[in-house]
Amino acid sequence: MPSDKVVVSAEEIGLIQTQAHAPASSFQTPPPPIPLWVKLLLSIFVLVLPLLCIVALILRIAFRTQPPRIRYAWASFLSNLLIASGLLFTVATAVLVSIAPPSFLPISTLVNSGLPNLDERTTFPTLPATTALSSAEVSAQLKPLVIVVSPTTRLWNHQEVPAQSLGAGVLLHATKDGYLFATANHVVTETTHPQTTPHAAPTHVMVALQSGLWSTADVVAASPSLDLALLWVPRHSGQADFTQPLASATDGQDVFVIGHPEGLKYTLSTGIISGLRDQSLQISAAISPGNSGGPVYDAHGNLIGIVSAKFDHNNDLNAENLGFAARSEALRDTTQWTFQGPGQQLLAAYLHALPQPDAAPAKN
């Protein structure tokens, strides 16, 4: 098949040679807005998020008058640094909270090793009082002897803290070694540990005074049949001693109840002994959840009962002022107790410090 010949003239060859020797373009790629050494230097601040935030703020202010190309480059670079630092800080915090010992966690500062408010006391009220106490005197003298009791709950990092449920407790004996408290057994056995069975005996609970500073108390004795338990908190200073007197309840006598109904801490209510029911007392004083474990005093400050329960309104909405308390005399019957650690010796020391049971009680 015939083809046409391509003829290139001398002029076309000369034109091609002229374009080949033309000078190179004067356009040059601009330098990067952020030098590499600056990026490497600022990348160190990723390890310290607060410091990086300060540096980013300073640089944003310093480059606010620069051309858009430089401002956008710095904004993008600083944003990447802040994102990386935030993620690193979050991961580091999660790891620290998971593996760090409790003493390094902020929540551990809420838990004290004792009860400094009691340690600092130089005197305790003299009980039983020789004359009947008024409500104001009961509030002033006996409320400081009552504690807040809470079962422990375990956080995801295994740190133990007070649970949301509250009960009360009353000081029985203060010695140079520590403090013995009585409370209701169902207050200390409540638990929110998923791996703990409802009937497992706890070894400790959280307690606090009016200051609100929590401490750990050992459960040294329990009597599920009486719904009573004994708690022990070691003492770190002070020498003032105290022994809470016990007394038998009389049908119809005036009583004072101190507790924390519905979380309203250190609430005082008054009433009478409505009836004597076997090992429990029926009282008319107003009580609610949070009163459990709190003391029932007579007019002279004798302990005559420990609040244990109230009639459930879900069973009868018309039921009013039907509360019950374990008799304080049950503390003398050591056969119904299960002891842990030094519990038996602590209860024996308290009972030894009490007057003889046949001593004449104070008269109203």
URKAUR-V708826 format. One record per residue. N is the residue number from 0. RES is the residue in one letter. PHI is phi in degrees with one decimal (none if undefined). PSI is psi as a letter, one per 20 degrees, with the letter a starting at -180 (* if undefined). D_FIRST is the distance of its C-alpha to the first C-alpha in Angstrom with 1 decimal. Layout:
# URKAUR-V708826
n->N res->RES phi->PHI psi->PSI d_first->D_FIRST
n->N res->RES phi->PHI psi->PSI d_first->D_FIRST
This chain:
# URKAUR-V708826
n->0 res->M phi->none psi->p d_first->0.0
n->1 res->P phi->-70.1 psi->q d_first->3.8
n->2 res->S phi->-128.0 psi->q d_first->6.6
n->3 res->D phi->-81.5 psi->q d_first->10.2
n->4 res->K phi->-84.3 psi->q d_first->12.9
n->5 res->V phi->-98.6 psi->p d_first->15.9
n->6 res->V phi->-111.3 psi->p d_first->19.2
n->7 res->V phi->-107.9 psi->p d_first->22.4
n->8 res->S phi->-83.4 psi->r d_first->25.5
n->9 res->A phi->-65.2 psi->h d_first->28.8
n->10 res->E phi->-65.0 psi->g d_first->30.6
n->11 res->E phi->-65.9 psi->h d_first->28.4
n->12 res->I phi->-65.1 psi->g d_first->29.0
n->13 res->G phi->-65.6 psi->h d_first->32.7
n->14 res->L phi->-65.4 psi->g d_first->32.9
n->15 res->I phi->-64.2 psi->g d_first->31.5
n->16 res->Q phi->-65.9 psi->h d_first->34.0
n->17 res->T phi->-66.0 psi->g d_first->36.8
n->18 res->Q phi->-67.5 psi->h d_first->36.2
n->19 res->A phi->-66.8 psi->h d_first->36.1
n->20 res->H phi->-97.0 psi->j d_first->39.6
n->21 res->A phi->-68.7 psi->q d_first->41.0
n->22 res->P phi->-63.9 psi->q d_first->44.4
n->23 res->A phi->-66.8 psi->q d_first->44.4
n->24 res->S phi->-63.1 psi->q d_first->45.6
n->25 res->S phi->-85.3 psi->i d_first->49.5
n->26 res->F phi->-72.6 psi->p d_first->49.6
n->27 res->Q phi->-126.7 psi->q d_first->51.3
n->28 res->T phi->-66.5 psi->p d_first->52.0
n->29 res->P phi->-67.3 psi->q d_first->55.7
n->30 res->P phi->-67.4 psi->q d_first->58.0
n->31 res->P phi->-62.0 psi->q d_first->59.1
n->32 res->P phi->-65.2 psi->h d_first->62.1
n->33 res->I phi->-124.1 psi->o d_first->64.0
n->34 res->P phi->-60.3 psi->q d_first->64.0
n->35 res->L phi->-62.0 psi->h d_first->63.6
n->36 res->W phi->-66.4 psi->h d_first->67.1
n->37 res->V phi->-69.7 psi->g d_first->68.6
n->38 res->K phi->-60.3 psi->g d_first->67.0
n->39 res->L phi->-64.5 psi->h d_first->68.3
n->40 res->L phi->-66.0 psi->g d_first->71.7
n->41 res->L phi->-72.2 psi->h d_first->72.0
n->42 res->S phi->-64.7 psi->h d_first->70.8
n->43 res->I phi->-63.4 psi->h d_first->74.1
n->44 res->F phi->-70.3 psi->i d_first->75.9
n->45 res->V phi->-60.6 psi->h d_first->74.2
n->46 res->L phi->-73.5 psi->i d_first->77.1
n->47 res->V phi->-128.6 psi->n d_first->79.7
n->48 res->L phi->-59.5 psi->g d_first->78.9
n->49 res->P phi->-60.5 psi->g d_first->81.8
n->50 res->L phi->-67.7 psi->h d_first->81.1
n->51 res->L phi->-63.7 psi->h d_first->77.4
n->52 res->C phi->-61.8 psi->g d_first->78.3
n->53 res->I phi->-65.8 psi->g d_first->80.4
n->54 res->V phi->-62.1 psi->g d_first->77.7
n->55 res->A phi->-62.1 psi->g d_first->75.1
n->56 res->L phi->-64.7 psi->g d_first->77.6
n->57 res->I phi->-64.4 psi->g d_first->78.2
n->58 res->L phi->-67.4 psi->h d_first->74.5
n->59 res->R phi->-62.6 psi->h d_first->73.7
n->60 res->I phi->-70.0 psi->g d_first->76.4
n->61 res->A phi->-66.8 psi->h d_first->75.4
n->62 res->F phi->-101.3 psi->j d_first->71.8
n->63 res->R phi->-68.8 psi->h d_first->72.5
n->64 res->T phi->-98.5 psi->j d_first->71.8
n->65 res->Q phi->-76.4 psi->r d_first->68.5
n->66 res->P phi->-59.0 psi->q d_first->65.1
n->67 res->P phi->-54.0 psi->h d_first->63.7
n->68 res->R phi->-59.7 psi->g d_first->61.1
n->69 res->I phi->-72.9 psi->g d_first->64.0
n->70 res->R phi->-61.8 psi->g d_first->66.3
n->71 res->Y phi->-66.0 psi->h d_first->63.7
n->72 res->A phi->-62.7 psi->g d_first->62.8
n->73 res->W phi->-66.6 psi->h d_first->66.5
n->74 res->A phi->-62.0 psi->g d_first->67.3
n->75 res->S phi->-66.1 psi->g d_first->64.5
n->76 res->F phi->-65.0 psi->g d_first->65.6
n->77 res->L phi->-66.5 psi->h d_first->69.3
n->78 res->S phi->-62.9 psi->g d_first->68.6
n->79 res->N phi->-63.0 psi->g d_first->66.8
n->80 res->L phi->-63.5 psi->g d_first->69.8
n->81 res->L phi->-65.9 psi->h d_first->72.3
n->82 res->I phi->-63.5 psi->g d_first->70.5
n->83 res->A phi->-63.5 psi->g d_first->70.3
n->84 res->S phi->-66.4 psi->h d_first->74.0
n->85 res->G phi->-62.4 psi->g d_first->75.2
n->86 res->L phi->-64.4 psi->g d_first->73.6
n->87 res->L phi->-64.6 psi->g d_first->75.0
n->88 res->F phi->-65.4 psi->h d_first->78.4
n->89 res->T phi->-64.8 psi->g d_first->78.4
n->90 res->V phi->-63.5 psi->g d_first->77.6
n->91 res->A phi->-63.2 psi->h d_first->80.1
n->92 res->T phi->-64.4 psi->g d_first->82.8
n->93 res->A phi->-62.4 psi->g d_first->82.2
n->94 res->V phi->-65.9 psi->g d_first->82.4
n->95 res->L phi->-63.6 psi->g d_first->85.6
n->96 res->V phi->-66.4 psi->h d_first->87.3
n->97 res->S phi->-76.2 psi->h d_first->86.4
n->98 res->I phi->-113.3 psi->i d_first->87.6
n->99 res->A phi->-72.1 psi->q d_first->90.0
n->100 res->P phi->-65.5 psi->q d_first->93.8
n->101 res->P phi->-56.6 psi->h d_first->95.8
n->102 res->S phi->-65.2 psi->i d_first->97.6
n->103 res->F phi->-95.0 psi->i d_first->94.3
n->104 res->L phi->-92.3 psi->q d_first->93.7
n->105 res->P phi->-58.2 psi->h d_first->95.0
n->106 res->I phi->-69.5 psi->h d_first->96.6
n->107 res->S phi->-67.7 psi->h d_first->98.8
n->108 res->T phi->-69.8 psi->i d_first->100.7
n->109 res->L phi->-82.9 psi->i d_first->102.2
n->110 res->V phi->-107.9 psi->p d_first->104.0
n->111 res->N phi->-95.6 psi->r d_first->107.1
n->112 res->S phi->-90.0 psi->i d_first->108.9
n->113 res->G phi->-164.9 psi->a d_first->112.3
n->114 res->L phi->-120.9 psi->n d_first->114.3
n->115 res->P phi->-59.8 psi->h d_first->115.2
n->116 res->N phi->-62.2 psi->h d_first->117.0
n->117 res->L phi->-77.0 psi->h d_first->119.5
n->118 res->D phi->-59.4 psi->h d_first->119.6
n->119 res->E phi->-80.2 psi->i d_first->120.7
n->120 res->R phi->-70.6 psi->p d_first->123.6
n->121 res->T phi->-96.7 psi->h d_first->127.0
n->122 res->T phi->-143.1 psi->q d_first->128.9
n->123 res->F phi->-120.5 psi->q d_first->128.3
n->124 res->P phi->-62.4 psi->q d_first->130.3
n->125 res->T phi->-85.8 psi->o d_first->133.6
n->126 res->L phi->-126.6 psi->q d_first->133.5
n->127 res->P phi->-73.9 psi->q d_first->135.3
n->128 res->A phi->-69.5 psi->q d_first->136.4
n->129 res->T phi->-71.3 psi->h d_first->140.1
n->130 res->T phi->-121.9 psi->q d_first->139.7
n->131 res->A phi->-62.4 psi->p d_first->137.1
n->132 res->L phi->-86.3 psi->q d_first->133.9
n->133 res->S phi->-80.7 psi->r d_first->132.6
n->134 res->S phi->-60.9 psi->h d_first->128.9
n->135 res->A phi->-65.2 psi->h d_first->128.3
n->136 res->E phi->-70.3 psi->h d_first->129.9
n->137 res->V phi->-60.8 psi->g d_first->127.9
n->138 res->S phi->-61.6 psi->g d_first->124.7
n->139 res->A phi->-73.4 psi->h d_first->125.6
n->140 res->Q phi->-92.8 psi->h d_first->127.0
n->141 res->L phi->-101.5 psi->h d_first->125.2
n->142 res->K phi->-58.6 psi->h d_first->121.6
n->143 res->P phi->-63.6 psi->i d_first->120.9
n->144 res->L phi->-90.3 psi->i d_first->121.8
n->145 res->V phi->-102.4 psi->q d_first->119.0
n->146 res->I phi->-119.2 psi->r d_first->115.4
n->147 res->V phi->-93.4 psi->p d_first->112.0
n->148 res->V phi->-120.4 psi->p d_first->110.6
n->149 res->S phi->-139.8 psi->p d_first->107.0
n->150 res->P phi->-65.2 psi->r d_first->105.2
n->151 res->T phi->-90.1 psi->q d_first->102.2
n->152 res->T phi->-125.4 psi->q d_first->98.6
n->153 res->R phi->-107.0 psi->p d_first->95.7
n->154 res->L phi->-75.7 psi->r d_first->92.6
n->155 res->W phi->-62.3 psi->h d_first->89.2
n->156 res->N phi->-95.0 psi->j d_first->89.7
n->157 res->H phi->73.2 psi->j d_first->93.0
n->158 res->Q phi->-78.3 psi->p d_first->95.2
n->159 res->E phi->-92.6 psi->p d_first->98.3
n->160 res->V phi->-137.4 psi->r d_first->99.5
n->161 res->P phi->-62.0 psi->q d_first->102.1
n->162 res->A phi->-79.1 psi->r d_first->101.2
n->163 res->Q phi->-75.6 psi->h d_first->101.4
n->164 res->S phi->-78.7 psi->q d_first->104.6
n->165 res->L phi->-125.4 psi->q d_first->107.9
n->166 res->G phi->-138.0 psi->a d_first->111.4
n->167 res->A phi->-127.3 psi->r d_first->114.6
n->168 res->G phi->-152.4 psi->r d_first->116.9
n->169 res->V phi->-132.2 psi->q d_first->120.4
n->170 res->L phi->-72.1 psi->p d_first->121.9
n->171 res->L phi->-100.2 psi->g d_first->124.5
n->172 res->H phi->-148.0 psi->p d_first->125.3
n->173 res->A phi->-118.3 psi->p d_first->124.5
n->174 res->T phi->-125.2 psi->a d_first->125.4
n->175 res->K phi->-67.6 psi->i d_first->124.6
n->176 res->D phi->-95.1 psi->h d_first->121.8
n->177 res->G phi->169.7 psi->a d_first->120.0
n->178 res->Y phi->-127.2 psi->p d_first->120.1
n->179 res->L phi->-106.1 psi->p d_first->120.6
n->180 res->F phi->-118.9 psi->q d_first->119.3
n->181 res->A phi->-113.6 psi->q d_first->119.6
n->182 res->T phi->-151.3 psi->a d_first->117.0
n->183 res->A phi->-83.8 psi->q d_first->116.0
n->184 res->N phi->-64.1 psi->h d_first->114.2
n->185 res->H phi->-70.4 psi->i d_first->111.5
n->186 res->V phi->-69.8 psi->g d_first->110.5
n->187 res->V phi->-82.9 psi->h d_first->109.6
n->188 res->T phi->-87.7 psi->i d_first->108.0
n->189 res->E phi->-64.3 psi->p d_first->105.4
n->190 res->T phi->-147.4 psi->q d_first->102.0
n->191 res->T phi->-118.7 psi->j d_first->98.4
n->192 res->H phi->-80.8 psi->o d_first->97.1
n->193 res->P phi->-58.2 psi->h d_first->94.8
n->194 res->Q phi->-89.3 psi->j d_first->95.6
n->195 res->T phi->-102.2 psi->p d_first->99.4
n->196 res->T phi->-75.8 psi->q d_first->101.4
n->197 res->P phi->-59.8 psi->h d_first->103.8
n->198 res->H phi->-96.9 psi->j d_first->106.8
n->199 res->A phi->-69.5 psi->p d_first->105.9
n->200 res->A phi->-80.7 psi->o d_first->108.5
n->201 res->P phi->-73.6 psi->q d_first->107.1
n->202 res->T phi->-97.3 psi->i d_first->108.2
n->203 res->H phi->-159.1 psi->r d_first->108.0
n->204 res->V phi->-138.4 psi->r d_first->107.5
n->205 res->M phi->-101.5 psi->p d_first->107.1
n->206 res->V phi->-132.6 psi->q d_first->110.2
n->207 res->A phi->-151.9 psi->q d_first->110.8
n->208 res->L phi->-102.3 psi->a d_first->113.8
n->209 res->Q phi->-64.8 psi->h d_first->113.9
n->210 res->S phi->-66.9 psi->h d_first->111.9
n->211 res->G phi->87.6 psi->i d_first->108.9
n->212 res->L phi->-82.1 psi->p d_first->108.0
n->213 res->W phi->-79.7 psi->q d_first->107.0
n->214 res->S phi->-138.1 psi->r d_first->108.4
n->215 res->T phi->-97.1 psi->p d_first->108.1
n->216 res->A phi->-119.7 psi->p d_first->111.1
n->217 res->D phi->-84.0 psi->p d_first->111.7
n->218 res->V phi->-86.3 psi->o d_first->112.8
n->219 res->V phi->-103.7 psi->i d_first->115.8
n->220 res->A phi->-159.7 psi->q d_first->117.4
n->221 res->A phi->-150.0 psi->q d_first->116.7
n->222 res->S phi->-137.0 psi->n d_first->118.6
n->223 res->P phi->-58.7 psi->h d_first->116.3
n->224 res->S phi->-66.9 psi->h d_first->119.3
n->225 res->L phi->-94.5 psi->i d_first->121.0
n->226 res->D phi->57.0 psi->l d_first->117.7
n->227 res->L phi->-131.0 psi->q d_first->118.6
n->228 res->A phi->-148.4 psi->q d_first->116.9
n->229 res->L phi->-117.6 psi->p d_first->117.9
n->230 res->L phi->-119.6 psi->q d_first->115.8
n->231 res->W phi->-133.4 psi->p d_first->116.3
n->232 res->V phi->-123.8 psi->p d_first->115.1
n->233 res->P phi->-63.1 psi->q d_first->116.1
n->234 res->R phi->-105.3 psi->q d_first->118.0
n->235 res->H phi->-109.7 psi->h d_first->117.0
n->236 res->S phi->-158.8 psi->r d_first->119.9
n->237 res->G phi->87.0 psi->q d_first->123.2
n->238 res->Q phi->-131.3 psi->i d_first->126.4
n->239 res->A phi->-61.9 psi->p d_first->127.5
n->240 res->D phi->-111.1 psi->r d_first->128.3
n->241 res->F phi->-157.4 psi->q d_first->128.5
n->242 res->T phi->-132.1 psi->p d_first->129.5
n->243 res->Q phi->-79.9 psi->o d_first->128.8
n->244 res->P phi->-73.5 psi->q d_first->131.9
n->245 res->L phi->-109.7 psi->q d_first->131.7
n->246 res->A phi->-151.2 psi->q d_first->133.8
n->247 res->S phi->-79.7 psi->q d_first->134.4
n->248 res->A phi->-81.5 psi->q d_first->133.3
n->249 res->T phi->-117.7 psi->p d_first->135.9
n->250 res->D phi->-57.8 psi->p d_first->135.1
n->251 res->G phi->91.9 psi->i d_first->135.0
n->252 res->Q phi->-76.4 psi->q d_first->134.8
n->253 res->D phi->-71.9 psi->q d_first->132.6
n->254 res->V phi->-137.1 psi->q d_first->129.4
n->255 res->F phi->-124.8 psi->p d_first->126.6
n->256 res->V phi->-120.8 psi->p d_first->123.0
n->257 res->I phi->-122.0 psi->p d_first->120.4
n->258 res->G phi->-167.4 psi->a d_first->116.7
n->259 res->H phi->-131.7 psi->m d_first->113.2
n->260 res->P phi->-62.1 psi->p d_first->112.7
n->261 res->E phi->53.3 psi->k d_first->109.1
n->262 res->G phi->82.7 psi->i d_first->108.4
n->263 res->L phi->-82.8 psi->n d_first->111.2
n->264 res->K phi->-67.0 psi->q d_first->112.6
n->265 res->Y phi->58.3 psi->l d_first->116.3
n->266 res->T phi->-94.0 psi->p d_first->117.5
n->267 res->L phi->-103.8 psi->p d_first->121.2
n->268 res->S phi->-130.4 psi->q d_first->122.6
n->269 res->T phi->-123.5 psi->q d_first->126.1
n->270 res->G phi->-178.1 psi->b d_first->127.7
n->271 res->I phi->-135.9 psi->r d_first->130.3
n->272 res->I phi->-77.7 psi->o d_first->130.5
n->273 res->S phi->-81.5 psi->h d_first->130.1
n->274 res->G phi->-176.7 psi->q d_first->130.8
n->275 res->L phi->-104.3 psi->o d_first->131.1
n->276 res->R phi->-117.5 psi->n d_first->128.7
n->277 res->D phi->53.8 psi->d d_first->129.2
n->278 res->Q phi->-91.1 psi->j d_first->127.2
n->279 res->S phi->-125.6 psi->r d_first->125.7
n->280 res->L phi->-114.1 psi->p d_first->127.0
n->281 res->Q phi->-96.1 psi->p d_first->126.2
n->282 res->I phi->-124.1 psi->q d_first->125.9
n->283 res->S phi->-96.0 psi->i d_first->125.6
n->284 res->A phi->-61.3 psi->q d_first->123.9
n->285 res->A phi->-66.3 psi->p d_first->120.4
n->286 res->I phi->-134.6 psi->q d_first->117.7
n->287 res->S phi->-146.7 psi->r d_first->113.9
n->288 res->P phi->-52.5 psi->p d_first->111.1
n->289 res->G phi->114.4 psi->h d_first->111.5
n->290 res->N phi->-83.0 psi->i d_first->115.3
n->291 res->S phi->-55.0 psi->p d_first->115.0
n->292 res->G phi->88.9 psi->i d_first->116.7
n->293 res->G phi->-78.4 psi->r d_first->118.6
n->294 res->P phi->-81.3 psi->q d_first->122.4
n->295 res->V phi->-114.7 psi->o d_first->125.1
n->296 res->Y phi->-100.9 psi->q d_first->128.1
n->297 res->D phi->-89.3 psi->a d_first->131.6
n->298 res->A phi->-68.4 psi->i d_first->133.5
n->299 res->H phi->-103.4 psi->j d_first->134.6
n->300 res->G phi->87.6 psi->j d_first->131.2
n->301 res->N phi->-72.8 psi->q d_first->131.7
n->302 res->L phi->-85.6 psi->o d_first->128.6
n->303 res->I phi->-113.6 psi->i d_first->129.2
n->304 res->G phi->-168.3 psi->r d_first->125.7
n->305 res->I phi->-123.9 psi->p d_first->122.0
n->306 res->V phi->-58.0 psi->p d_first->119.8
n->307 res->S phi->-121.9 psi->h d_first->117.9
n->308 res->A phi->-163.8 psi->r d_first->116.8
n->309 res->K phi->-135.8 psi->r d_first->117.2
n->310 res->F phi->-68.1 psi->p d_first->117.2
n->311 res->D phi->-76.4 psi->p d_first->113.7
n->312 res->H phi->-66.5 psi->i d_first->113.4
n->313 res->N phi->-67.9 psi->h d_first->110.6
n->314 res->N phi->-81.8 psi->h d_first->113.4
n->315 res->D phi->-156.7 psi->o d_first->115.7
n->316 res->L phi->-66.8 psi->i d_first->114.9
n->317 res->N phi->-88.7 psi->i d_first->118.6
n->318 res->A phi->-72.6 psi->p d_first->119.5
n->319 res->E phi->-135.6 psi->q d_first->120.6
n->320 res->N phi->53.0 psi->l d_first->122.0
n->321 res->L phi->-113.0 psi->n d_first->121.8
n->322 res->G phi->-113.2 psi->q d_first->121.0
n->323 res->F phi->-135.2 psi->q d_first->122.0
n->324 res->A phi->-139.5 psi->q d_first->122.7
n->325 res->A phi->-74.1 psi->q d_first->123.5
n->326 res->R phi->-66.2 psi->p d_first->127.0
n->327 res->S phi->-67.1 psi->h d_first->127.3
n->328 res->E phi->-61.7 psi->h d_first->130.0
n->329 res->A phi->-63.2 psi->h d_first->127.3
n->330 res->L phi->-63.2 psi->h d_first->126.5
n->331 res->R phi->-78.4 psi->i d_first->129.7
n->332 res->D phi->-92.9 psi->n d_first->128.7
n->333 res->T phi->-75.0 psi->i d_first->126.6
n->334 res->T phi->-72.8 psi->i d_first->126.3
n->335 res->Q phi->-98.5 psi->j d_first->123.6
n->336 res->W phi->-111.9 psi->q d_first->121.3
n->337 res->T phi->-111.3 psi->p d_first->118.4
n->338 res->F phi->-103.3 psi->q d_first->118.2
n->339 res->Q phi->-128.3 psi->p d_first->115.4
n->340 res->G phi->58.0 psi->c d_first->115.9
n->341 res->P phi->-85.7 psi->j d_first->119.2
n->342 res->G phi->-55.9 psi->g d_first->119.7
n->343 res->Q phi->-64.7 psi->g d_first->122.9
n->344 res->Q phi->-68.0 psi->h d_first->124.5
n->345 res->L phi->-68.8 psi->g d_first->123.5
n->346 res->L phi->-67.3 psi->h d_first->124.9
n->347 res->A phi->-63.5 psi->g d_first->128.1
n->348 res->A phi->-64.2 psi->h d_first->128.5
n->349 res->Y phi->-65.5 psi->g d_first->128.2
n->350 res->L phi->-64.4 psi->h d_first->130.7
n->351 res->H phi->-66.6 psi->h d_first->133.1
n->352 res->A phi->-78.5 psi->i d_first->133.0
n->353 res->L phi->-76.6 psi->q d_first->133.9
n->354 res->P phi->-62.7 psi->r d_first->137.6
n->355 res->Q phi->-61.3 psi->q d_first->139.1
n->356 res->P phi->-57.2 psi->h d_first->138.1
n->357 res->D phi->-89.2 psi->j d_first->141.7
n->358 res->A phi->-65.6 psi->q d_first->142.1
n->359 res->A phi->-66.8 psi->p d_first->143.2
n->360 res->P phi->-74.0 psi->q d_first->140.2
n->361 res->A phi->-66.4 psi->q d_first->140.3
n->362 res->K phi->-95.1 psi->q d_first->141.7
n->363 res->N phi->-71.9 psi->* d_first->140.0
